[in-house]
Amino acid sequence: MKTPAILSMLLIVLFCQAAAAAPVRLTEQEILQRIGVDEKPGVVIPLDLPFTDQHGKTVTLADYLTGEPVILTLNYYSCPMLCPLTFRNLISAIEEMQGLSLARDFRMVTVSVDPDETLQRAREKADETHGMMRDGDPGDRWPFLLGRSPEIERLAGTVGYRYLQLGKNDFAHPSVAIVLTPDGRVARYLYGLDLKPRDLKLALIEASNGRIGGSTVMNRVLMYCFHYDPAGRKYTLAAVNIMKIAGGAVLLLLGVLLIALRRQEKRRAAEKSEDTP
């Protein structure tokens, strides 16, 4: 084969490789159709997947299941806008919750969907995020993990998290906090940037089966009064349950009143009989 022909074939091969590596040009609508969440309540996350934390230590997701519910988020650390806003609002919701503490009642785990993420960037993102918390550095209560493509894709696929790489260090992804039970099952998906402290607290109590945040009895009453609305993607007052509680309370008061009236009548009858000669 002549040299010009060889050069032509090499140029064709290089062009094809460059075209394959170039980011796919999609419209905004096409991107929105490809990303999202396919909810899989009850699914167990793959606990044996190896990741690396921001300190360079090899860990598995099982290392963070220590008897408390876990809030799992998937982000990427070089994200310029959505992820920093997500972290700020999540911190705000955590710190505004009444009766629950990251230091005691639950854990956070963030995994980057970018396999090219660097350890330095993970450390910087952890320091930056932890530095925004009023109660100080949560340490290993909120790790920022790195992983390879197979592990990231398996975790994302297991929980139904669909994201899309648009270019190098550029991803389109949904904003969702995934609440896990203490044994690693998906309990609830909480969506959006404006995460309500009440919704987060109820999801954590629900995931723990009412075992965190004070009185177990009170937590069960609280969960009885609220139910999760899939359409609105938030917890709402359960009107029927509240009416049942109110009706029960009314019946209880009536019962107490009837008993008191009965005792009063007996006392008057006894006094009357004593006064009769």
C-alpha angles and dihedrals in degrees: 000000000000121000096246090053092050091050091049092053092048091051091050091050092048091048092051092049092049091048091050092050095047116102116262113253108230134168120244090253092052091050092050090050092054099048126062143086129289100199116229107180113192096020115136115233116233099265097187098060111123119232136163122238125218090270093057095254119141109237141164128221088249088068089071097050100091102148100292132092116264131218108216122196129180115208139131124248100225091053106132102205123357100050097048089049090047091052093048093050092044090053089049092052092047093050094045094053112111116226099003127095133190088217093058117011109039145001136232126219124184121190123191116229090205110093089194092060113129128228090237092055091049090051092048092049091048092049092045094049096042089048091062092061119101094211094058134250110340091202114192090359086084113028125179109219135202126203147169123261096261093053094043093048093047093051093046092047092049094055093038096247111156118195134162132217109224096178142325108327089353121112137167111214142153124260107239139139113213114208114209130197118240089264094051104263121140107252104168144355116219115194139202140029096274098066112182117229090221092055092048092049094048091048092051093047089048092049091051092047089242096304098122134062102043129295114033090208092053091047091053090050089049092051089047090057095048131051131184115254108211092194095052092032093223142089116269134184111273100229095190092052092047090051089051091051091046091047091049091050091051092050090048092052091047090051092051090047093050092049090050091049091048092051091047092052091049091050092050091047090051092049091048092052091050091053093050111095 
